[in-house]
Amino acid sequence: MKKLIFVTLLIAIVSFAIITSCSKSEAHVPVGFDRAMMDTTVAPQDDFYQYAVGKWLKENPIPEDQTLWGGFVILYEETNNQVKVIIDEAVKEAKPNPKKIIEKVGLFYSVGMDTTKIEELGLTPLNKELARIEAVKTKTDLVKEIAHMSQYTTSPLFYFYSSVDAKNSDYEIAGIWQGGLGLPDRDYYLNEDGRSKEIREKYISHLTNMFNLMGCDVSEKQATTVMNIETEVAKVSNTRLENRNPQTTYNKMSVSEISKVAPNFDWTLYLSEIGAGKVDSINVNQPKFISGISELLNKISINDWKVFLKWDLVRSMSPYLSNKFVAERFDFGGKFLSGQEVNRPRWKRVLSATNGVMGEAIGQLYVAKHFPPEAKSRATKIVESLKVSMGESIKNNTWMTDVTKKEALKKLASFGVKIGYTDKWRDYSGLEVTENYIQNIMNSNYFDHQEMLSKIDKPVRDWEWGMTPQTVNAYYSPTRNEIVFPAAILQFPFYNYELDDAINYGAMGAVIGHEITHGFDDQGKQYDADGNIRDWWTAEDTKNFDERVKVIINQFDEYVAIDTFHVNGALTQGENVADLGGLTVSYNAFKKTEQYKSGKIIDGFTPSQRFFLAWAQVWKNNIRPDALKLRLKTDVHSPGKERVLGPLSNLPAFFEAFNVKEGNAMRRPKDKLVKIW
């Protein structure tokens, strides 16, 4: 697992790019927001989300191959089309034993699209891997097999990775992160609510079906074995909230110290087998987890572990096997868990795999086609204006002492900024691409593993990015203390260098402010200007900050997203703080522009109104009920509707722009209003 520590703007599953229209597929000159989306029968003071995008919500049902349909997914689909053009050109260059990167991209995609061969092979591409697992006889064999799988196929129990050392941020450190679960969250194994019970029942059926496809005679028994093991793993796993605390997930240990915490697992052997035998220290994010796994190694029989490993192997590789495995995986993970009606077309799935394996190679071609220098130039100026605005917010806030303000300003001044694409592209010359799809996936996993090993205990690579240029997302890295904006997000509807400032600051400016604010949210505030975990806050300031964040937590806890399912205010607090801070900081920067000062009406709206409409229409989406329930449990971001209603109902500038008075639904009571930055 390549685990980069950063906080993203968007939901975890999306990787997006550009479209020139937000309403259906009809192309038009972008005006920043589309009046045709609006439901003006609803007053903006009552429900600004419905007012801004209500008509669009009514007229844009979710396509059958999607779980969510909105601005980001529309952009994702457009990116697929853009990248497909690049891939199609690469396919023309494909040939056996490729050397050039364009040949490798073309061959990888072509092999993935060769369904005739994939159907003929069935499960046979994994026969050697299954035989390896079957040959396990002892605990030593088990450790060796786990090490082998973590390099080539999947990480059965935990992830071994490298990242910036959060207490020595000039260097990379090895890390261990909990794993071992087939369901999206550990609570699904343990909670007794109706939905969790239903998921467990369906999961047992899914396990049984997969073992049947593997040709097992006692599939129900093996399914129960896997479920029992994963339930025990869930019991020793941290919750998502526990994993939000960087203090408790930083536990730097020597190999001998790890061996004392988890004595039944041969760590020296494991590290040697994966090529990390010379690693001295490892950050064990969840010591309780590895201790629990150690106990399970003695508690669970070797034969049962073999069943578990076979399942984990086939589960992780099923997207690249014959259609019966793909279909069974989709029936549970797509149709049941998320309500998706049909699977995505194969070309999109193979394109995603190709993009994941050689993303920077494709990205290098992508920016040449879709990211003009003018876009980067104006984006850079907006970023700088947002940094200035954030500095003013820090200086002018009334709850922070001068001592902490000084440190906060120092951290802000140290922010790194990356825009568009990396200055140093990844070298794929060591990646072998063959005419076997599964083998290509395994080769890619091993290639990434070796790249990861090469960084441990070495100086941080400043040029490295956590996203490809063709990703519509953005992130803040606390250990690098940098904000990063890939090329694809720097386009309409987030941004268009030819549009007016109200639109660019309302959409992209708020995104930039969002990422800057992450440096000072409940997690980011625990890192200093150099990216090290250090408490640079006075006790008084921490108390004041926590009191304000508690108000936001309570606010979002009150939102009922669907049926009886509420937004989890504690889980989503960082993103909610960043949305509120991002809008505040961006609006203050926007107030310095000539457009704001002129007050010129465009499309019937003032500059301030256009600013907030731009924000609202970015977050429009329709989502399937099951998908929403899943995201409420697993996503650190609030749903789109709440990302509009939540921060705006705290903003005096919004109240003024749309004449929102006390007592209106879009204005929180005075005693519940919150301002942090």
C-alpha angles and dihedrals in degrees: 000000000000101000115189115181110228142122117240132208098223143046115291100249099055129097109168152170142179144329129167096217133046097196116078112297100311111127120220141149106284115247096179096258133023118239088200089070093060129102102207092178085079117071115237088226091061105042116354093183092058090042093052100041108006097115091048091052090054096046100042113066119186113271113241094249094053135074093197130026122195146097096313097046092046087054090047090055091049090050089053088056093047094047090044089062089055092046093049090056089049092051089062088060095047118123139152117282093015121200105176117074093236088056091050093050091049095047094046091053094043092052091049090053094050095101093165092063094040091053091048092052096048109168095343096100086068097045094102091048092049090048090053090055092046089053092060109116107156140034088257090056089049093055091048092051093049088052091049094049093048089060101043114019121003143336103249102191110004140000122249110202146144129243141153111298103248092212097039102032097179089073140051120240134196116250142192121211127185120259139142100117128119095192120074096249137021091232091067088069095048111030121094099210118122097255093050091050091049091050092051092051092049091045091056089052090048092051090049092050093049093050088049090054088051088058097250118158097206099042096148091054092047091048090054090048092055092045091051093050094047091048090055089048090050091054092060095041125104119246119244090254092053089052091056092074111087091191095061094039093056108086111148110197139171117237090255090053091050089050090056092051093046106021099164094065117074100229095174090056093044093051092047092050093052093047097255098106093128095054109119103185134031131186105232103200095191112026090175089059098053090044089054092047089051090056091047090055089066095037099051123062123244090242091056091048088054090055089050093049092049090052093048091049095051093039092055096042098040095099088065098044130084121305097265090064092043091049095049091048090050094046090061105029099034109025102032104030097038107018095240109161101207135009121258115267112275095246090060093049093049091044089054090051092049091047090050094051100043102015098144092049089055090040092058089059091041097059091049089060103034113025116068120193090245090064092055093045097055093040089055091054092050091050091052091049090051092052089052090049092050089051090054091049090053093047094046102042114114101213103057125082122234091248093060093038089059091054092044092053090048090054092048091050089053094054113129117217126206120185130184107344145346123285090221120044122214118260112234096178091111094054113101116210117194137175092263116088098205091046090053091054090049092047090051092050091051091046091053091045092055091047089052093050091052091063100051114113090001129114114278115267102237093196095057119114128202093213137042121246091251093061118107097213139083135213148193119220111205095194092050093034091221139128118220130198116183118213096255097061090053092078138078131330088026095036143353119178089213095056130089122275094249091065097041094047094041093053113018095022090056089048090053091046089048091057093044090051090054086071087066104035125107091286103029093051089067092067124074131219091282094051095255125134103252134143103239095159126098115238089247093054093047089053092049092047093048091050091055094045090050089061090055091047090053092046094055093040086064094059113100104206097182136350105325095335114116130195109261103239095190095049093047098038096107093053093043092051089048093050092051093043093044093053092045095049094043093049091051089051091047090055088068094059124100091239093059092045092050094051090209115177115234122182088351096303135104120239091259092050091050089051093057095039089055090055094047096049092052089065100047114131146146114216134188115250095240092047091051092050090051093050093048086060101041110022122088088205123082118237117276096257093053091046086063101038097040104059097030092056087062099047121097089195089060091048090054095045094054100026093248109177133198109282094032115123092240093059121070118219116271093250091054100044113115133197122176107159 
